[in-house]
Amino acid sequence: MDLGLRGKVVVVTGGSKGIGKGIAASFLQEGAKVAIIARNQASLEEAKAELGSVSLYQADVTNQDQRKKVFDAIIKDFKQIDILINNAGGSNGSTIAETDLALFEEAMQLNFFSAVECSKLVLPIMKEKKSGVIINISSVFGRESGGKPTYNSAKAAMISFTKSMADEVIKDGIRVNGVAPGSILHPTGNWQRRLEENPEKIEKFIKDEIPAGRFGTVEEIANVVLFLASEKASWVVGATVNVDGGQSKANF
């Protein structure tokens, strides 16, 4: 199926590994022009060696100055941004009682505020073209308990932001949606580390918590992102879609 993504300029934050790299790879396969942002230059270079024709931009998206500079650079280089994937994220801390407020603030900067400002930075050029797509990668734990409280709170904020922004900018031809992954296995992720540390515990987790009976893959997340980015999803506005093999306990 031709999704009509050939030649589109796509920006992926946190694009040097894991889900972000998988999303970048899938857009490249569709013929898109892809720019990936990550804070570590070595990781960016490793991603390029694997992905091939991808443009690299080193920046820490938790830093407001760096966010503005990197998007100024991308717009200068490509003259447009058609699709933004806000994927940068991560978890920290432990229980609420044992986690310093600074770690909550850090989690919000990485998982939420970076997505808010990156979205704001692409709005002028998308509004000028009367078209654009923004996709926010959140988590099933933005809807229910299960992850670390810092992460849950930030991803819940992202889901709410996705709906609010979508309703605000659809009149300008810009669609905003989200994807909420469940537990995804990839070489640089937490689940891979946990599987290596305690395979019996993780096998029990899969049996008890994931009805599909396995972890998801980055390709399965990327496939849904591609659909949402395409005109095939033209009437999907403000949704955050669970992609989780049935893991989520929510019934809405």
N, C-alpha and C positions, 0 to 999 in steps of 0.2 A: 504494500500500500504506500503510495506517495503521500507523505504528510505535508508537503509543500514547504519544507524547511531549508531547502537548498539556497545558499547564499545569505541566509539570515545571520546577523551578528549576535552571538550568544556570549554572555558573561556568566561565569560560574565562580562564586566565592567558595573558598575552601576546596578548590578544584584539583589539588595535587595528589590526592589519595582517596581511598574509600569510595563512598557514594558520589562525592563530587567528581572524582576522576571517571567513574562509571558513566555519569551523566554527560560529561565532556566527550567521552568516547562515542556515546550513542549519537550525539549531535553531529560529530564529525562524520560518522557513517551515513548520516542523512544529507551530507554535503554542506553543512553550516560552517561559518567561520567562527571559531571558538577562542575566547580569551579566558584563561584561568588565573585567579588571584589566590595567593597563599603567602604566608609570612616567611616561609623557609625557602631560600633560593635553591638549596640542594634538592629538596623535595620537588620543586618546580622542574628542575633539570631532569630528574628521574622520570617525572611524568611525561615530559616532552620526548624522552628517549623511547618511551612506550607508545605514546599516542601519535607522535609524528607532527603533523601540521597543526600545531596549536600555539597560540601566542601567550607568552608568560608575563605576568605582572606581579612583582614582589611588593606586598603591603600587609600590614597588620590591620585588619578591618575593625579591631576594637579601638583604634586610634583615629579620632575624628579628622585630624590633619591629613593622615595617610589615606583615609577613605576618599577625601575630596581630590587629592593629588592623583590617585590611581584612576579615578573615573575621568578626570580631566585628560589624563594621558590616553586612556582607551578611546574616548570620544575624538581626540585629536588624531589618533591613528586610524580609526575606522570610519569616522564622520557620522556614525549612528550606533545605536544599541537597540536591537529589536526584541531581545529576550534576556531577562535577568533571572538567574537562579540564585537565590539567597540560601546557600547551603552551609556556610561556616557555622560550626557549633562544637559543643563538647560539654562534658559534665565535670563537676568538682564537688568537694565537700562530702558530708555524711549526713547524720541526722540534723534536724533543725537546731536542736539544743546545742550540738557540738560544732556547728558551722558558723564561723565568723560572718558578720554582715558583709565584710569586704568580699567574701567569696560569692555571696548572693549578687552583689554589684558586678563582680567580674563575669558571672554567668549571664547576667542581663546584657552586659556590653557585648559579649561574644555571640550569644544566641538570639538576642532580640534587637538591641539598639543598632547593631551593625546592619541588620536587615531593614530597619526603619530608615536609616539615613541612606543606605545604598539605593533603596527604592525612591526616596526623595530626589536623589542625585540624577536618576535616569528620567524622571518625570518630564522635565522641560523638553528634552529631545523627542520623547515619545508623544507628548502632546502636540508638538510641532508637526509630526508625521501623522497624527490622528490614528496611531496604531502602536501596539506594544503588548508584551506579555511579561508578567512578573510571577514567579513561582517560588513560594517559601517552603523550605524543607523543615518540617517540625517533627513531631513524634506522636505515637499513640499515647505516650505518657504526658502529652500536653492536654489530654482529655481525661485521664484517670491516673490514679496513683500507681507506682511501680518503679519508677526511676528515682534518682536522687532529687530531693526537694528543690534545690537550686535549678536544676535542669527542667523539672516539671513546670515550675513557675514561669520560667522564661519561654518555654514552648507553648504554654497555655496563652501567654500574652501574644505570641506570634500568631496563633490561630485566630484570636480575636482581632488582631491588627489586620490580618488577611481579609476578613469580611468587611471591616470598616473601610479599608482602602479600596477594595473592589467596588463597593457601592459608590464611592466618591469619584472614581476615575473611569468607570465604564462609559459614561457619557462622552469621554474624550477618546474612545476607541481603544482603551487599555484594559486588558483583562488581568485580574489578580486572583490566583488560586494557591492552594497548598497541597503538599503531600505529607502524610504522617506515616513514616515507616514503623514497622514493628522491629523485631530483633533481626538484624542483618549481619551475616558473616562475611568478613573480608580480612585480608592478611594484616592490615594495620589497625583493626578495630578491637574494642574491648572484649567482644565475644570470642574472638580467636585466642586472645590471651587467657581468658577464663577456661576455654575448652582445653588448652594445653596444660593449665594448672590442675584442673580437676574434671577430667572427662566424664566420670560417672555422675557428678553433680549436674553438669550441663546436659547430659543425656536425659536425666530425670526432669530437668527444667523444660526441655523440649517436649517430652511426653506429657507433662502436666499442663503446660501453658500455651502450647502452639498446636491448635487442632490439625493443621496441615502436616505436622510431624517432622518438621525440619526448619532450619533457619532460611530466611529469604536471601536473595542475592542482590548485588548492586544493579545488575542488569534488569531485574524485576522492578526496582524503583525507577530506573532510568526510562523504562518503557512507558510508565504512566506519566512521567514528566514530559516525554516527547508528545504524547497524546494531548496533554493539557496545553502544551505550547503551540499546538497546531490549530488550524481552522476547523478541524474535526470536532474540537471542543468549544466552538464559538458561543454556545449557550450555557457554558459552565462558568459561573461568575461567583467568586467569594466562597467557593467550596474548599474544604480540606479533606482530601481523600485518604482513608486508611489503606495502606498496602502492607498487610501484616499476616497473611495466611490464617486469618481468624483469631489472632492473638488477643486483640482488644476485647474487653468485656462489655463495652458500650454497645447499645442496640440502636444508636442513631448516629 
